[in-house]
Amino acid sequence: MVAEVASVSANGFWLLVDERELFVPFKQFPWFRAATIGQLLNVQRPHKHRLYWPDLDVDLTVDSIEHPERYPLVSKARPNIALQRSGRTSRPVRSQATRQAARR
């Protein structure tokens, strides 16, 4: 049981599974979008119906790639770009009394 990434494009990647060629679009599988080529190529097939990318900790069924309409839940999580650019993290707002007490 082997799975292999055959090609990568700006929109997704082609995956060879058994004698089938499946397209994995980044739009439907967003956790692959920021992956490196090396991370995409490191795919394992622990079971006939499952695929696993250990570098990304992504575990998918082959059926979810073949029939994404059966799996309507798609991750909508997006990184907080503003925090990444500034390198700042949010901190709690302290009241004026708390700030004055801290100065003493």
DSSP file (Angstrom, degrees, kcal/mol; ACC not computed):
  #  RESIDUE AA STRUCTURE BP1 BP2  ACC     N-H-->O    O-->H-N    N-H-->O    O-->H-N    TCO  KAPPA ALPHA  PHI   PSI    X-CA   Y-CA   Z-CA
    1    1 A M              0   0    0      0, 0.0     2,-0.4     0, 0.0    44,-0.2   0.000 360.0 360.0 360.0 110.0    0.0    0.0    0.0
    2    2 A V        -     0   0    0     42,-0.1    16,-1.1    46,-0.0     2,-0.4  -0.948 360.0-170.4-128.1 145.0    1.7    3.1   -1.3
    3    3 A A  E     -A   17   0A   0     -2,-0.4     2,-0.4    40,-0.3    14,-0.2  -0.989  13.9-179.3-129.4 142.3    0.7    6.7   -1.7
    4    4 A E  E     -A   16   0A   0     12,-2.0    12,-3.7    -2,-0.4     2,-0.5  -0.998  30.1-124.9-146.9 136.4    2.9    9.2   -3.6
    5    5 A V  E     -A   15   0A   0     -2,-0.4    10,-0.3    36,-0.3     3,-0.1  -0.717  27.9-179.6 -79.9 123.7    2.7   12.9   -4.4
    6    6 A A  E     -     0   0A   0      8,-2.5     2,-0.3    -2,-0.5    -1,-0.2   0.803  60.3  -2.1 -95.1 -34.1    3.1   13.1   -8.2
    7    7 A S  E     -A   14   0A   0      7,-1.1     7,-2.8     2,-0.0     2,-0.4  -0.991  55.0-149.9-159.9 149.6    2.8   16.8   -8.8
    8    8 A V  E     +A   13   0A   0     -2,-0.3     5,-0.2     5,-0.2     2,-0.2  -0.988  19.4 172.6-127.4 135.3    2.3   20.1   -7.0
    9    9 A S        -     0   0    0      3,-3.5     3,-0.5    -2,-0.4    -2,-0.0  -0.724  50.2 -93.3-128.3-179.0    0.7   23.2   -8.4
   10   10 A A  S    S+     0   0    0     -2,-0.2     3,-0.1     1,-0.2    16,-0.0   0.708 125.0  45.5 -68.3 -19.9   -0.5   26.6   -7.0
   11   11 A N  S    S-     0   0    0      1,-0.2    15,-2.5    15,-0.1    16,-0.5   0.562 126.9 -60.7-102.1 -10.9   -4.0   25.2   -6.5
   12   12 A G  E     - B   0  25A   0     -3,-0.5    -3,-3.5    13,-0.3     2,-0.3  -0.988  57.1 -80.7 161.6-159.3   -3.2   21.8   -4.9
   13   13 A F  E     -AB   8  24A   0     11,-1.6    11,-3.1    -2,-0.3     2,-0.4  -0.987  25.0-121.2-144.2 154.3   -1.3   18.6   -5.6
   14   14 A W  E     -AB   7  23A   0     -7,-2.8    -8,-2.5    -2,-0.3    -7,-1.1  -0.790  26.7-163.3 -96.0 134.9   -1.8   15.3   -7.4
   15   15 A L  E     -AB   5  22A   0      7,-3.3     7,-3.2    -2,-0.4     2,-0.6  -0.973  11.3-145.2-123.2 127.6   -1.7   12.1   -5.3
   16   16 A L  E     +AB   4  21A   0    -12,-3.7   -12,-2.0    -2,-0.4     2,-0.4  -0.844  23.2 173.6 -93.2 119.7   -1.2    8.6   -6.6
   17   17 A V  E >   -AB   3  20A   0      3,-2.5     3,-2.6    -2,-0.6     2,-0.2  -0.978  63.7 -46.0-130.0 116.3   -3.1    6.0   -4.6
   18   18 A D  T 3  S-     0   0    0    -16,-1.1     0, 0.0    -2,-0.4     0, 0.0  -0.453 123.3 -27.5  55.5-122.2   -3.2    2.5   -5.9
   19   19 A E  T 3  S+     0   0    0     -2,-0.2     2,-0.3    -3,-0.1    -1,-0.3   0.180 122.0  95.4-105.2  16.2   -3.9    2.9   -9.6
   20   20 A R  E <   -B   17   0A   0     -3,-2.6    -3,-2.5     2,-0.0     2,-0.5  -0.784  61.6-146.7-109.6 151.4   -5.8    6.2   -9.1
   21   21 A E  E     -B   16   0A   0     -2,-0.3     2,-0.4    -5,-0.2    -5,-0.2  -0.977  21.7-171.3-116.2 119.9   -4.7    9.8   -9.4
   22   22 A L  E     -B   15   0A   0     -7,-3.2    -7,-3.3    -2,-0.5     2,-0.5  -0.887  16.6-139.0-115.0 140.6   -6.4   12.1   -7.0
   23   23 A F  E     -B   14   0A   0     -2,-0.4    -9,-0.2    -9,-0.2    -2,-0.0  -0.862   9.8-161.0 -98.7 131.4   -6.3   15.9   -6.9
   24   24 A V  E     -B   13   0A   0    -11,-3.1   -11,-1.6    -2,-0.5     2,-0.2  -0.883  14.5-153.7-111.4  96.7   -6.1   17.5   -3.4
   25   25 A P  E >>  -B   12   0A   0      0, 0.0     4,-1.8     0, 0.0     3,-0.6  -0.510  14.8-139.6 -77.0 137.5   -7.1   21.2   -3.8
   26   26 A F  T 34 S+     0   0    0    -15,-2.5     7,-0.2     1,-0.2     6,-0.2   0.803 101.2  65.0 -62.8 -28.4   -5.7   23.7   -1.3
   27   27 A K  T 34 S+     0   0    0    -16,-0.5    -1,-0.2     1,-0.2   -15,-0.1   0.895 112.9  31.6 -62.2 -39.8   -9.2   25.3   -1.2
   28   28 A Q  T <4 S+     0   0    0     -3,-0.6    -1,-0.2     1,-0.2    -2,-0.2   0.676 129.9  38.2 -91.3 -19.2  -10.8   22.2    0.3
   29   29 A F    ><  +     0   0    0     -4,-1.8     3,-1.8     1,-0.1     4,-0.3  -0.594  69.8 167.5-129.3  69.3   -7.7   21.1    2.3
   30   30 A P  G >   +     0   0    0      0, 0.0     3,-1.2     0, 0.0     4,-0.5   0.676  63.7  75.3 -64.8 -20.4   -6.2   24.4    3.5
   31   31 A W  G 3  S+     0   0    0      1,-0.3     3,-0.1     2,-0.1    -5,-0.1   0.658  95.0  53.6 -68.5 -12.6   -3.8   22.8    6.0
   32   32 A F  G X  S+     0   0    0     -3,-1.8     3,-1.4    -6,-0.2    -1,-0.3   0.632  85.6  86.0 -89.8 -15.9   -1.6   21.8    3.0
   33   33 A R  T <  S+     0   0    0     -3,-1.2    -2,-0.1    -4,-0.3    -1,-0.1   0.863  96.0  36.1 -57.4 -43.2   -1.4   25.4    1.5
   34   34 A A  T 3  S+     0   0    0     -4,-0.5    -1,-0.3    -3,-0.1    -2,-0.1   0.374  93.3 118.5 -92.9   4.5    1.6   26.6    3.6
   35   35 A A    <   -     0   0    0     -3,-1.4     2,-0.1     1,-0.1    -3,-0.1  -0.367  64.9-119.7 -72.2 149.3    3.4   23.2    3.6
   36   36 A T     >  -     0   0    0      1,-0.1     4,-2.2    -2,-0.1     5,-0.2  -0.401  27.8-107.9 -78.1 164.4    6.8   22.8    2.1
   37   37 A I  H  > S+     0   0    0      1,-0.2     4,-2.7     2,-0.2     5,-0.2   0.913 121.9  54.1 -59.2 -42.3    7.3   20.4   -0.8
   38   38 A G  H  > S+     0   0    0      1,-0.2     4,-1.2     2,-0.2    -1,-0.2   0.888 107.5  49.4 -59.9 -40.3    9.2   18.1    1.5
   39   39 A Q  H  4 S+     0   0    0      2,-0.2    16,-0.3     1,-0.2    -1,-0.2   0.890 112.4  47.9 -67.1 -39.2    6.3   18.0    4.0
   40   40 A L  H  < S+     0   0    0     -4,-2.2    -2,-0.2     1,-0.2    -1,-0.2   0.905 110.2  52.0 -66.5 -40.8    3.8   17.2    1.2
   41   41 A L  H  < S+     0   0    0     -4,-2.7     2,-2.1     1,-0.2   -36,-0.3   0.759  89.9  82.3 -68.8 -23.9    6.0   14.5   -0.2
   42   42 A N     <  +     0   0    0     -4,-1.2    13,-0.4    -5,-0.2     2,-0.4  -0.492  63.3 148.5 -83.6  72.4    6.3   12.8    3.2
   43   43 A V        -     0   0    0     -2,-2.1     2,-0.3   -40,-0.2   -40,-0.3  -0.893  26.4-166.7-109.7 137.7    3.0   10.9    3.0
   44   44 A Q  E     -C   52   0B   0      8,-3.3     8,-2.7    -2,-0.4     3,-0.1  -0.823  15.9-148.1-118.5 159.0    2.4    7.6    4.6
   45   45 A R  E     +     0   0B   0     -2,-0.3     6,-0.2   -44,-0.2    -2,-0.0  -0.744  21.2 169.8-128.0  83.6   -0.4    5.1    4.2
   46   46 A P  E    S+     0   0B   0      0, 0.0     2,-0.3     0, 0.0    -1,-0.1   0.701  73.3  17.4 -69.9 -18.0   -0.9    3.3    7.5
   47   47 A H  E >  S-C   50   0B   0      3,-0.8     3,-1.6    -3,-0.1    -3,-0.0  -0.972  85.9-105.3-148.9 156.6   -4.1    1.7    6.3
   48   48 A K  T 3  S+     0   0    0     -2,-0.3    -1,-0.1     1,-0.3   -46,-0.0   0.822 121.8  36.4 -54.1 -33.6   -5.7    1.0    2.9
   49   49 A H  T 3  S+     0   0    0     12,-0.1    13,-2.1    13,-0.1    14,-0.4   0.311 109.4  73.4-105.6   7.8   -8.2    3.8    3.5
   50   50 A R  E <   -CD  47  61B   0     -3,-1.6    -3,-0.8    11,-0.3     2,-0.4  -0.940  52.4-165.7-129.7 147.3   -6.0    6.3    5.4
   51   51 A L  E     - D   0  60B   0      9,-3.1     9,-2.5    -2,-0.4     2,-0.4  -0.967  10.0-166.5-126.1 144.8   -3.3    8.8    4.5
   52   52 A Y  E     -CD  44  59B   0     -8,-2.7    -8,-3.3    -2,-0.4     7,-0.2  -0.994  16.9-164.8-139.6 131.0   -1.0   10.5    7.0
   53   53 A W  E >>> - D   0  58B   0      5,-2.9     5,-1.6    -2,-0.4     4,-1.3  -0.889  12.0-171.7-109.1  95.4    1.4   13.4    6.7
   54   54 A P  T 345S+     0   0    0      0, 0.0    -1,-0.1     0, 0.0   -11,-0.1   0.825  81.6  56.9 -62.5 -33.9    3.5   13.1    9.9
   55   55 A D  T 345S+     0   0    0    -13,-0.4   -16,-0.1   -16,-0.3   -15,-0.1   0.776 120.1  31.2 -67.9 -24.0    5.4   16.5    9.4
   56   56 A L  T <45S-     0   0    0     -3,-1.1    -1,-0.2   -17,-0.2     3,-0.1   0.493 102.5-128.6-107.6  -8.7    2.0   18.2    9.2
   57   57 A D  T  <5 +     0   0    0     -4,-1.3     2,-0.5     1,-0.2    -2,-0.1   0.910  57.0 149.6  54.2  46.6    0.1   15.9   11.6
   58   58 A V  E   < -D   53   0B   0     -5,-1.6    -5,-2.9     2,-0.0     2,-0.5  -0.946  25.5-175.9-112.3 128.2   -2.7   15.6    9.0
   59   59 A D  E     +D   52   0B   0     -2,-0.5     2,-0.3    -7,-0.2    -7,-0.2  -0.986  11.5 170.6-126.8 118.0   -4.6   12.3    8.8
   60   60 A L  E     -D   51   0B   0     -9,-2.5    -9,-3.1    -2,-0.5     2,-0.3  -0.918  31.5-124.2-128.4 152.3   -7.2   11.9    6.0
   61   61 A T  E  >  -D   50   0B   0     -2,-0.3     4,-0.8   -11,-0.2     3,-0.4  -0.696  23.9-127.5 -86.0 150.1   -9.3    9.1    4.6
   62   62 A V  H >> S+     0   0    0    -13,-2.1     4,-2.3    -2,-0.3     3,-0.8   0.878 110.8  60.7 -61.7 -37.3   -9.0    8.4    0.9
   63   63 A D  H 3> S+     0   0    0    -14,-0.4     4,-2.9     1,-0.2    -1,-0.2   0.843  96.6  58.4 -59.9 -35.5  -12.8    8.8    0.7
   64   64 A S  H 34 S+     0   0    0     -3,-0.4    -1,-0.2     1,-0.2    -2,-0.2   0.789 110.3  43.6 -68.2 -25.5  -12.6   12.4    1.9
   65   65 A I  H << S+     0   0    0     -3,-0.8    -2,-0.2    -4,-0.8    -1,-0.2   0.872 117.4  44.6 -81.9 -41.1  -10.3   13.2   -1.0
   66   66 A E  H  < S+     0   0    0     -4,-2.3    -2,-0.2     1,-0.2    -3,-0.2   0.859 130.7  22.4 -69.6 -35.7  -12.4   11.3   -3.5
   67   67 A H    ><  +     0   0    0     -4,-2.9     3,-1.9    -5,-0.2     4,-0.3  -0.564  64.6 163.5-133.8  68.4  -15.7   12.6   -2.3
   68   68 A P  G >  S+     0   0    0      0, 0.0     3,-1.6     0, 0.0    -1,-0.1   0.749  72.0  72.0 -62.3 -22.3  -15.2   15.9   -0.4
   69   69 A E  G 3  S+     0   0    0      1,-0.3    -5,-0.1    -3,-0.1    -2,-0.0   0.739  91.6  58.4 -64.4 -21.1  -19.0   16.6   -0.7
   70   70 A R  G <  S+     0   0    0     -3,-1.9    -1,-0.3     1,-0.2    -6,-0.1   0.600 105.6  52.0 -80.2 -12.0  -19.6   13.9    1.9
   71   71 A Y    <   +     0   0    0     -3,-1.6    -1,-0.2    -4,-0.3    -2,-0.0  -0.704  64.9 167.8-125.8  76.5  -17.3   15.8    4.4
   72   72 A P        +     0   0    0      0, 0.0     2,-0.7     0, 0.0    -1,-0.1   0.634  46.9  98.2 -72.5 -13.5  -18.7   19.3    4.5
   73   73 A L        +     0   0    0      3,-0.0     2,-0.4     2,-0.0     0, 0.0  -0.662  50.8 173.0 -81.1 115.1  -16.7   20.4    7.6
   74   74 A V        -     0   0    0     -2,-0.7     2,-0.1   -45,-0.0   -45,-0.1  -0.964  38.5-103.9-123.0 137.9  -13.7   22.4    6.4
   75   75 A S        -     0   0    0     -2,-0.4   -44,-0.0   -47,-0.2    -2,-0.0  -0.384  31.6-179.5 -61.0 128.9  -11.3   24.2    8.6
   76   76 A K        +     0   0    0     -2,-0.1    -1,-0.2     2,-0.1     2,-0.1   0.263  36.6 132.5-109.5   7.4  -11.8   27.9    8.4
   77   77 A A        -     0   0    0      1,-0.0    -2,-0.0     0, 0.0     0, 0.0  -0.359  32.4-176.6 -64.6 135.4   -9.0   28.7   10.8
   78   78 A R        -     0   0    0     -2,-0.1    -2,-0.1     0, 0.0     2,-0.0  -0.989  28.2-110.9-131.8 142.0   -6.7   31.5    9.7
   79   79 A P        -     0   0    0      0, 0.0     2,-1.3     0, 0.0     3,-0.1  -0.352  36.8-104.7 -67.5 153.9   -3.6   32.7   11.4
   80   80 A N     >  -     0   0    0      1,-0.2     4,-1.8     2,-0.1     3,-0.3  -0.687  37.9-172.3 -81.2  96.3   -3.7   36.2   12.9
   81   81 A I  H  > S+     0   0    0     -2,-1.3     4,-2.5     1,-0.2     5,-0.2   0.866  78.3  58.2 -61.1 -40.2   -1.6   38.0   10.3
   82   82 A A  H  > S+     0   0    0      1,-0.2     4,-1.9     2,-0.2     6,-0.3   0.897 108.4  45.7 -60.5 -41.2   -1.4   41.3   12.3
   83   83 A L  H  > S+     0   0    0     -3,-0.3     4,-2.0     1,-0.2     5,-0.3   0.883 111.8  52.0 -70.0 -37.0    0.2   39.6   15.2
   84   84 A Q  H  < S+     0   0    0     -4,-1.8    -2,-0.2     2,-0.2    -1,-0.2   0.897 110.6  48.1 -66.0 -39.2    2.7   37.6   13.0
   85   85 A R  H  < S+     0   0    0     -4,-2.5    -2,-0.2     1,-0.2    -1,-0.2   0.916 119.4  36.5 -68.0 -43.1    3.8   40.8   11.3
   86   86 A S  H  < S-     0   0    0     -4,-1.9    -1,-0.2    -5,-0.2    -2,-0.2   0.737  94.5-137.4 -84.1 -21.3    4.4   42.9   14.4
   87   87 A G     <  +     0   0    0     -4,-2.0     2,-0.3     1,-0.3    -3,-0.1   0.529  62.5 128.9  76.3   3.6    5.7   40.0   16.5
   88   88 A R        -     0   0    0     -5,-0.3     2,-0.3    -6,-0.3    -1,-0.3  -0.634  46.4-152.9 -93.2 150.2    3.5   41.4   19.3
   89   89 A T        -     0   0    0     -2,-0.3     2,-0.1    -3,-0.1    -5,-0.0  -0.844  29.2 -98.6-114.2 157.9    1.1   39.5   21.4
   90   90 A S        -     0   0    0     -2,-0.3    -1,-0.0     1,-0.0    -7,-0.0  -0.449  39.0-167.2 -74.4 149.7   -1.9   40.8   23.0
   91   91 A R        -     0   0    0     -2,-0.1    -1,-0.0     0, 0.0     0, 0.0  -0.953  30.0 -88.9-134.5 155.4   -1.7   41.7   26.7
   92   92 A P        -     0   0    0      0, 0.0     2,-0.5     0, 0.0     0, 0.0  -0.297  39.5-118.8 -65.8 146.5   -4.4   42.5   29.3
   93   93 A V        -     0   0    0      1,-0.0     2,-0.4     0, 0.0     0, 0.0  -0.737  28.7-151.2 -86.0 128.6   -5.4   46.1   29.7
   94   94 A R        -     0   0    0     -2,-0.5    -1,-0.0     1,-0.1     2,-0.0  -0.785  15.1-116.8-102.9 145.1   -4.7   47.3   33.2
   95   95 A S     >  -     0   0    0     -2,-0.4     4,-2.3     1,-0.1     5,-0.2  -0.262  29.4-107.3 -71.5 164.7   -6.8   50.0   34.9
   96   96 A Q  H  > S+     0   0    0      1,-0.2     4,-2.4     2,-0.2     5,-0.2   0.886 121.2  53.5 -61.3 -38.9   -5.2   53.3   35.9
   97   97 A A  H  > S+     0   0    0      1,-0.2     4,-2.3     2,-0.2    -1,-0.2   0.899 108.6  49.1 -63.2 -40.6   -5.3   52.3   39.6
   98   98 A T  H  > S+     0   0    0      2,-0.2     4,-1.8     1,-0.2    -1,-0.2   0.904 111.3  49.3 -65.7 -41.1   -3.5   49.1   38.8
   99   99 A R  H  X S+     0   0    0     -4,-2.3     4,-1.2     2,-0.2    -2,-0.2   0.905 111.6  49.1 -65.0 -41.0   -0.8   50.9   36.8
  100  100 A Q  H  X S+     0   0    0     -4,-2.4     4,-0.8     1,-0.2     3,-0.3   0.897 110.3  50.6 -65.8 -39.6   -0.3   53.5   39.7
  101  101 A A  H  < S+     0   0    0     -4,-2.3     3,-0.5     1,-0.2    -1,-0.2   0.857 106.8  55.2 -65.6 -34.5    0.0   50.7   42.2
  102  102 A A  H  < S+     0   0    0     -4,-1.8    -1,-0.2     1,-0.2    -2,-0.2   0.801 103.4  56.2 -68.9 -28.3    2.6   48.9   40.1
  103  103 A R  H  <        0   0    0     -4,-1.2    -1,-0.2    -3,-0.3    -2,-0.2   0.744 360.0 360.0 -75.5 -22.7    4.7   52.1   40.0
  104  104 A R     <        0   0    0     -4,-0.8    -1,-0.2    -3,-0.5    -2,-0.2   0.480 360.0 360.0 -76.3 360.0    4.9   52.3   43.8
